[in-house]
């Protein structure tokens, strides 16, 4: 059985410059994810997908393969995971006739994962042939049933465009607000938090996916997604996240 661990690490980063190679616990951040994949008992191949020659060098020195450099159009700020993974699987099939049985998505921005979780999630997907994907989650600190979207458009037109939320400012008069999540027949926003269903947040640690979910359904999740509960949520977006990860690793 071929289990491919794919680590996408582009060189551009807005929140933290060169985030994927920032030093954490004495190593460039992406190296931690490479080591997690190499320490897995079920992963058979580890590939770094990057647009950077420098990142590629660091990845190879850490033990990953870098058989290609990712095209610039798949390494932009708005590039999607599906673009990166479809490119990698297509390249491997066309250039090496290589088609994995399982694909493991390891984001380089999660340097504290336990390799044993990779194997448990791969096994979980293998044990459930009806599932398309297993995604790691952590219990959400806040309930989405008490969250709202803001409509900054014309309240008279009856249309609600969620994209307008991206430009919401700090004005005390933001426009019409509408529940982000609802429960049919109930006013969930007014119910006690304890009475509401538990919600789980994808923690960006590990995704385990069937290749055909990516190549045929053109999706990173598919139709049936299994959850794998973790306690940790250590995805790095900001400087304070780097400090927390450093403390956990030390």
C-alpha angles and dihedrals in degrees: 000000000000115000113183120199109202119193113192112204117165120186099233120086130163103188095047121014111243088354095170093062099036110130115257121173089347098309137088106263097245090055091068091060092047090053091048090055093046090050092054115105094213104040109099101180134028120201129179114210109203141146093214129089089205093052089046091054092050090048094051092048089054092053104264126126119240103187094163142015114240114247115251093244089064094047101058127116091260098042114129129227090239091059092052094048096043089051093050095047092045092049093049093048095047098041103032105016084237119152118171124213093219133020121209117200111208114180112212090220092075105071098164104063124132113239089216088068090060091057093045091052093047089050091048092055092046090051091053109052090175091065125089099197146002116218126189116235139178127206109271116244091214128041117240089214088077095047126100140201119222121227110206094176129094107306089208097060095068093224122124117199113189090200089073088071089073091070099043111138134196095269113134087228108058100155133246117353123206130188115269090212129016139188114221111248095009135088093226095176089065097045124100111268091236090059094055125090116266114257127210129208122214102242098202093237107114137355120184113197140177109241092231089059086063101037101036105026092034089222138119092215110024123199102305116044123183119208125224112198120225132174095215128085106177105145109148120230104137141033092260089057089056091054092050092049091049090054092049093049093046 
